[in-house]
Amino acid sequence: MAPVAPKSGDAIFASVDRVNAELFTLTYGAIVRQLLTDLEEVDEVNKQLDQMGYNIGIRLVDEFLAKSNVSRCVDFRETAEVIAKVGFKMFLGVTASVTNWDSEGTTCSIILEDNPLVDFVELPDNCQGLYYCNILSGIIRGALEMVSMKTEVTWLRDMLRGDDVFEMQVKLLKAVPEEYP
């Protein structure tokens, strides 16, 4: 039997069940608003969004691998490209780009020019330290940890803060070798 070719992000996005984009955006906004009300400190909300994303990421990677038919990536560079071109398209309907690689190939930036999480969003003055989309950094961190890559994901630029794009820096801290029983 011939190996199954990996699907592109567009093909997967077209074939999966989707939720209405406005409902998704407004529901996420309600979650962030409730966290701001409950936790009161913006830094605590950032941590909570990252943790929520991490918990989602460790589960989402299974769905991604099952539906995308992507084979094991050979290095961190290829992994980042798959996240940007297939993962973001599959789950959010947008394509990201990967740039700003360091010389060791362990740090890069993932840039989103379009982000459906921020439709209808304006940050009030008392929330200027909020990384509204911090859930995305947690998702990437959690998903990569499940494929044996310990990473640190931080926001460099944010359109809600007046920047021209959303830019996350993904830094590979450690590639954990797989152990077999």
PyMOL commands that set and color helices and strands:
alter all, ss='L'
color gray80, all
select helices_A, chain A and resi 9-15+21-39+42-68+76-92+116-118+125-127+134-146+159-161
alter helices_A, ss='H'
color red, helices_A
select strands_A, chain A and resi 97-99+107-112+149-157+166-175
alter strands_A, ss='S'
color yellow, strands_A
deselect
rebuild
show_as cartoon
